[in-house]
Amino acid sequence: MDAIIKKILEIEQKAQQIVDDADQEKQKIDEALELEIQDMEQEIHSKVERKIRQIREREMQEAQSRIKEINSKVKQQTESMIRYAAEKKDEWEDLLMNRIIGR
């Protein structure tokens, strides 16, 4: 009877050791997974930051290009208006003088 109880206690002790070993292994796996998750999150964060930077750069280049186009058009229109005013200057002066003096 003592031998049976002793054998049961040994089996219980071995079972407890197996459970403890499994708990330790689970803890190691959990820690490894946590590190892997952190690495993945960091990688995703880096990719997102890089993509945001690329989009900003592209948008900035497009904006700069658009600004140059607008400035060019404004310059052309201004020059056109100045030429038109120079061409019409004498005509406008005569028209204004005629209105002033009542012709």
Protein Blocks (a to p, Z undefined) as FASTA:
>chain_A
ZZmmmmmmmmmmmmmmmmmmmmmmmmmmmmmmmmmmmmmmmmmmmmmmmmmmmmmmmmmm
mmmmmmmmmmmmmmmmmmmmmmmmmmmmmmmmmmmmmmmnoZZ
